[in-house]
Amino acid sequence: MALSYSEFKKKEIKQEGKIEVLREMINDGKSLEDIRHMNKYLKLPEEVKE
């Protein structure tokens, strides 16, 4: 199924946000364990989180 441009941009922005969260965790000196856990959480399908 093709995405409209605005839907694509929204998904792209969500992805950027996830990357930013992980980057901040690394900068805050979080343990690798915490970062891995957060990364798993961020990979959940959008329907599960909402």
Summary of the structure (lengths in Angstrom):
residues: 50
radius of gyration: 13.1
end to end distance: 21.7
largest distance: 40.1
contacts: 91
relative contact order: 0.11
helix: 76%
strand: 0%
